[in-house]
Amino acid sequence: MSTYGFLPVTVICLIIYFSSYFLTKTRYLKFTKHRRIWNLILLVSFLVAGSIGIFMSFVYSFELNIDIPYFLLQLHVGVGIVWFIIAFFHFLWHLTYFKKAIKIIFSKR
């Protein structure tokens, strides 16, 4: 049984992310375009990982006699890793929003 390739997927994703971030700092790419690209990748990776996950859970839940290829599980995990990394950066972009929301929720009124 082979591994899911956590480290290579993470390193490749981070290299690509920081390369595009560097392009924004050199003004070759606008920061808004950088964020739109990564938001789109976040959406696509979520849809791919989520769709495969829903499919696999459907097969297992209803005990369907369908053999799920191992590469599909590897793809699900690999895209899930990409999704998590991008979601982490997305969270950091919106950290001030979350701080403000938490402060409002827990303020005494």
N, C-alpha and C positions, 0 to 999 in steps of 0.2 A: 504494500500500500504506500503510495507516494504522499508527499506532504502537500499542503495548500500553497506554499510559496509566500508566506506572510512577509518575510523580510524583503525579497525582491520586489513584490508588488508595492510595498510601502516605500522603498527607496526610489523606485521609478516614479511613483506618484509625487513624492516630495521633490524630486529633481525637476519634474515637469512644472509643478506648481511654482517653485522658487525661480525657475527660468522665466516663466511668464510674469512673475512679480518683478524680477529684475528688468524685464522689458518695459514695465510700467515706470520704474524708477529712471530709466534712460529715456523716457518719453517716446519710445518707439510704439508703445501700446497705451491707450488711454486706460486709466484705472477702472472706469465704468465698464469698458469692454472686457477687461480682465475679470471683473466680478460677474458679468453676464455669462462669459464663457464657463466659468467655474460653477455658477448656478445651474447652467444647462447640463454640465457634466454631472452635477449632484442629482438633478432630476432624472437623467437617463440611467445613472447607476442605481438609483433607488428603484426605478421601474423595472430594470432588468433583474436585480437581486430579489426584489419583492415578488415579481411575477414567477420567477423560478421557485422561490420559497413557498408561495401559495400553491403552485402546481404540485410540489413535492408533498406538502402537508395534506393536500386533497387526496393524492394517491395513497398516502399512509393512513389517513383518517378513515377512508372508505375501503381500505384493504383491497385496492384494485390490483389486479394481476399484471402490473406494468413494471418492467425492469427499467429503473432510472439509471442511465449511464453515469459512471463515476465522474466523467469530465463535466457533467452538468452540475454535480455537487461542487467540483472544484471551481467552475465558473461562478456559481452562486457565492461561494466563499470569497473568491478573488475580487469580484465586483462589490461584495459587501465590505471588504477591507477598504477599497477605493472610496466607497460611499462614506464610511466612517471617517476617514481622513479628511475628506472634503467637508463633511458635516462639522467636524471639529473646527476647521478654519471658518466656516460659515457662522458657527456659534461665536467665535472670537470677533468676527466682523460686527455682530449684533450684541456684543457684551454690554454695551451701555444701555441698550433697550432692556435687556434682562435685569440689569441692576436696578434700573428705574422701576420696572414692573414689580420686582420683589420688594423694593422700598415702599411702593404705593400699597401693595397688598398687606404688608406688615406694619404700616404706620397706624398710629392711634388716631382714630377719627370718631 
